[in-house]
Amino acid sequence: MHLVLAHAAGDHPLGWFYAAALCGGAALYLAGHLLFANRLRYAVHVGRLVTMAVLLAWLPAAAVLPPLVALAVLAGILAALIASETVRYADVRRALGH
């Protein structure tokens, strides 16, 4: 994200390298979560898998957009994942007392 913000001043496109770092880094983070959950024998988190696919599909568009737009869309995609997991696991959190 630091590399993206360093280029945020201009209106020039983000470029493939930085788009891959931005979208690919977030997708890699979610892949790590999925692999860790698999290692612990938890069920597959479909929402995280779908979000990872959306981030990788978003990469070509992010490469041609200004950096702040690409970052805003990335934040929106991740916020949608957070919101869906908040709603989906509300009963579990309530049962645990959190």
N, C-alpha and C positions, 0 to 999 in steps of 0.2 A: 504494500500500500504506500510505503514511503516513496518508492520510485514513481508511482502514479501521481502522487501529490506534488512531487518535484516538477512534473511537467504540466501541472494544472493551470499555469498562468496563461498559456496560449490557447488558441482555438484550433491548433493543428491536431490531427488524429493521434490517438494513443499509440498505434503501431502494434505489430504482431508480438514483438518481444514483451512489451509491457502488458499487453492484453493477456498473453499467456501466463505471465507472472500473477496478474490480478485474478483472473477467472480460474486458471489452473491451480493456483495456490489454494483458493477456497474449495475447489473440487477435491484436491488432494487431502485437505483437512477433513472433509466429509468422508472420503474414502478411508482415512485412518480410523474415524469413528465406526464405520461399518465393519472394518476388519477387526477392531478391538471387540465389538459386540459379538462378532462371529466367533472370536477366540473364546469368549466367555459363554458361548452357546446361547446367546439371546436371539430372539426372532429378528429377522431382517427388518430394518426401518425403511419402509417403502418411501416415506416422505423424503428422507435423506438421499436415497438412491435416485429419486426423481429430481430432486434439487441439484444433485451432482450432474445429472444428464442435462438439465436446463442450463447450468453454468457452462458446460462444455459446448453446448449449442449456441450460447450467447457469445462465445469467444470471437467469431468472425465479425459480428456486429460491433463488439467492443473495440476491435482494432481500428475501425474507421470513424469512430465517434470521438468527440473531445473527452479528455480524461475525466472531468468531473461528471459528465453524463454517464460514462461507463461505471464509475464508482457509485453513483446514485442508483443505477439500475441493479448493480450487485448488492448494494445495501437493501434495496427493496426485495430482491429475491430471497436473501437471507432472513429478512424480517418476516416474510410470508412463511418461511419454514418455522421460525420461532413461534409465530402466532398459531400455526396449525398444531405444533407440538404442545403448546400451552393449552389449547382447547382439548386435544386428544388425551392428554395425560392429567387433566384436572382432577378426575376421580382418584387416581393413584396418589397424587400429591395431597389431596384432602384426607385420604385414608392414612397416609404417613404422618399427617399433622404439620405439613410444611406449607 
